[in-house]
Amino acid sequence: MTTHTAGNPLSAASSSPASPGSGSAPEFLAWAMAHARDNRRHAAELAQITQHPEIDAAADARGQQKAWARRRTQERRLHASALHQMRR
């Protein structure tokens, strides 16, 4: 069981998150939710950086060019198909 001191809001944050009906100040709850959201976003950014390294930037650029070419080819096929359907 943890005890919370009235003058130390950090002691309340270290235990389970406060629910809206627990008597916590609305400013503290807003800060706690924003702080948790910022921590989640930062963790996601770090995961992208550390789990997806750019080992070969040139290979990555080639891959992007190939993906763009595939998408463009598909777009042209769909466009041609739509024109063909309209002309029937």
C-alpha positions in Angstrom: 0.0 0.0 0.0 1.4 3.4 -1.0 0.7 6.6 0.7 0.6 9.9 -1.2 1.8 13.1 0.2 -0.3 16.2 -0.7 2.7 18.3 -1.6 4.4 15.8 -3.9 2.5 15.1 -7.2 5.2 12.8 -8.4 4.5 10.3 -5.7 1.0 9.9 -7.0 2.3 9.4 -10.6 4.6 6.6 -9.5 1.8 4.4 -8.4 -1.2 3.3 -10.5 -2.8 6.0 -12.6 -5.4 8.1 -11.0 -9.0 7.7 -12.2 -11.1 10.8 -12.7 -13.2 10.1 -9.6 -10.1 9.7 -7.3 -10.1 13.3 -6.2 -7.0 14.3 -8.2 -6.7 17.8 -9.6 -7.9 18.1 -13.2 -4.6 19.9 -14.1 -2.6 16.9 -12.8 -4.7 14.4 -14.7 -4.3 16.4 -17.9 -0.5 16.6 -17.4 -0.4 12.8 -16.6 -2.3 11.9 -19.7 -0.2 14.2 -21.9 3.0 12.9 -20.3 2.0 9.3 -20.9 1.1 10.1 -24.5 4.5 11.9 -25.1 6.3 8.8 -23.6 4.4 6.4 -25.9 5.2 8.6 -29.0 8.8 8.9 -28.0 9.1 5.1 -27.5 7.5 4.6 -31.0 10.0 7.0 -32.5 12.9 5.2 -30.9 11.6 1.9 -32.1 11.5 3.1 -35.7 15.0 4.5 -35.5 16.6 1.5 -33.8 14.6 -1.3 -35.5 14.8 0.0 -39.0 18.4 1.0 -39.7 19.4 2.4 -43.0 22.3 0.1 -43.7 22.6 1.0 -47.4 20.9 4.3 -48.3 21.5 3.7 -52.0 19.7 0.3 -51.9 16.9 2.0 -50.0 16.6 4.6 -52.7 16.5 1.9 -55.4 13.8 0.1 -53.5 11.7 3.3 -53.2 12.1 3.9 -57.0 11.0 0.3 -57.7 8.0 0.7 -55.4 7.1 4.0 -57.1 7.4 2.4 -60.5 5.1 -0.5 -59.5 2.5 1.9 -58.1 2.7 4.1 -61.2 2.3 1.0 -63.5 -0.8 -0.1 -61.5 -2.3 3.4 -61.7 -1.8 3.4 -65.5 -3.4 -0.1 -65.7 -6.4 1.0 -63.7 -6.8 4.2 -65.7 -6.7 2.3 -69.0 -9.2 -0.2 -67.6 -11.5 2.6 -66.5 -11.3 4.3 -69.9 -12.0 1.0 -71.6 -15.1 0.4 -69.4 -16.4 3.9 -70.1 -16.1 3.4 -73.9 -18.1 0.2 -74.0 
